[in-house]
Amino acid sequence: MERYKSKLKDFRVAAGLTQQELADETGVAVRTIALIETKEGSNPSVGTLKRLLAYFKITFEELFP
């Protein structure tokens, strides 16, 4: 289940975005993005995930195969 965190980071890096840039684009706090991308981070809310998925134009199924 934790694999989605590294996948989100992979999408961000592939898009050439910093955490700050992604935060600016999605309205998700940069601290939240940093926590999501680390193994120690807590699980994000459904709303946060929806914003990130919408930005990258991916589905829950693509993130959680």
Residue frames relative to the residue before (quaternion, step in Angstrom):
aa qw qx qy qz dx dy dz
M 1.0000 0.0000 0.0000 0.0000 0.00 0.00 0.00
E 0.6434 0.5417 -0.3289 0.4295 3.60 1.04 -0.68
R 0.5004 0.6856 -0.4188 0.3228 3.59 1.19 -0.35
Y 0.5772 0.6023 -0.3878 0.3920 3.61 1.07 -0.59
K 0.5906 0.5822 -0.3742 0.4149 3.59 1.10 -0.59
S 0.6891 0.4423 -0.2906 0.4951 3.59 0.89 -0.86
K 0.6080 0.5437 -0.3643 0.4494 3.61 1.09 -0.57
L 0.6323 0.5151 -0.3408 0.4676 3.60 0.97 -0.74
K 0.6413 0.5074 -0.3231 0.4763 3.57 0.98 -0.80
D 0.6283 0.5409 -0.3306 0.4510 3.58 0.99 -0.83
F 0.6445 0.5106 -0.3174 0.4724 3.60 0.97 -0.84
R 0.6552 0.5159 -0.3117 0.4554 3.58 0.93 -0.88
V 0.6839 0.4818 -0.2856 0.4676 3.56 0.85 -0.99
A 0.6420 0.5265 -0.3215 0.4553 3.60 0.98 -0.83
A 0.6687 0.4791 -0.2884 0.4901 3.57 1.15 -0.65
G 0.4500 -0.7135 0.4307 0.3207 3.59 1.30 -0.10
L 0.4915 0.6736 -0.4109 0.3686 3.57 1.16 0.61
T 0.3817 -0.6467 0.5985 0.2790 3.52 -1.21 0.56
Q 0.6596 -0.4694 0.3803 0.4472 3.56 -1.26 0.15
Q 0.6422 0.5289 -0.3239 0.4505 3.59 0.99 -0.81
E 0.6578 0.5071 -0.3135 0.4603 3.58 0.92 -0.85
L 0.6443 0.5046 -0.3199 0.4775 3.58 0.99 -0.81
A 0.6274 0.5314 -0.3302 0.4636 3.57 1.00 -0.81
D 0.6590 0.5123 -0.3018 0.4606 3.58 0.92 -0.90
E 0.6941 0.4910 -0.2693 0.4524 3.57 0.97 -0.87
T 0.7878 0.3576 -0.1617 0.4747 3.59 0.99 -0.82
G 0.4308 -0.6933 0.4733 0.3313 3.57 1.15 -0.47
V 0.5079 0.5983 -0.4333 0.4431 3.56 1.30 0.27
A 0.5201 -0.6607 0.4389 0.3168 3.59 -0.82 0.94
V 0.5538 -0.6221 0.4400 0.3358 3.56 -1.00 0.84
R 0.6115 0.5440 -0.3523 0.4539 3.61 1.03 -0.67
T 0.6380 0.5215 -0.3190 0.4682 3.58 1.03 -0.80
I 0.6450 0.5098 -0.3196 0.4712 3.58 0.95 -0.85
A 0.6469 0.5149 -0.3165 0.4650 3.58 0.94 -0.87
L 0.6683 0.4931 -0.3042 0.4665 3.59 0.94 -0.82
I 0.6239 0.5354 -0.3429 0.4545 3.58 1.01 -0.78
E 0.7213 0.4744 -0.2526 0.4369 3.57 0.91 -0.91
T 0.6718 0.4608 -0.3134 0.4880 3.60 1.18 -0.17
K 0.5833 -0.5916 0.4288 0.3548 3.53 -1.16 0.56
E 0.6599 0.5184 -0.3019 0.4524 3.56 1.17 -0.60
G 0.5350 0.6758 -0.3843 0.3306 3.56 1.24 -0.46
S 0.5035 -0.6367 0.4905 0.3169 3.50 -1.20 0.55
N 0.6042 -0.5552 0.4225 0.3850 3.54 -1.28 0.25
P 0.4260 -0.7197 0.4858 0.2540 3.59 -0.85 0.93
S 0.5749 -0.5677 0.4506 0.3798 3.55 -1.24 0.38
V 0.6470 -0.5042 0.3955 0.4132 3.55 -1.28 0.33
G 0.6345 0.5449 -0.3270 0.4401 3.58 1.00 -0.79
T 0.6469 0.5086 -0.3110 0.4755 3.57 0.99 -0.83
L 0.6558 0.5015 -0.3124 0.4699 3.56 0.92 -0.89
K 0.6349 0.5365 -0.3347 0.4438 3.59 0.95 -0.81
R 0.6517 0.5104 -0.3193 0.4614 3.59 0.95 -0.81
L 0.6769 0.4829 -0.2919 0.4726 3.58 0.93 -0.87
L 0.6546 0.5073 -0.3136 0.4645 3.57 0.95 -0.84
A 0.6408 0.5203 -0.3232 0.4629 3.58 0.98 -0.82
Y 0.6380 0.5328 -0.3322 0.4457 3.57 0.94 -0.83
F 0.7538 0.3790 -0.2032 0.4967 3.57 0.89 -0.95
K 0.3609 -0.7599 0.4650 0.2758 3.58 1.34 -0.08
I 0.4840 0.6077 -0.4700 0.4189 3.53 0.86 1.08
T 0.4326 -0.6949 0.5191 0.2459 3.56 -1.27 0.41
F 0.6658 -0.4609 0.3912 0.4373 3.54 -1.34 0.20
E 0.6433 0.5478 -0.3202 0.4284 3.56 1.00 -0.84
E 0.6511 0.5007 -0.3162 0.4747 3.58 1.08 -0.67
L 0.6811 0.4716 -0.2799 0.4852 3.56 1.11 -0.67
F 0.7787 0.2027 -0.0873 0.5873 3.56 1.09 -0.81
P 0.0624 -0.8451 0.5299 0.0326 3.64 0.41 1.17
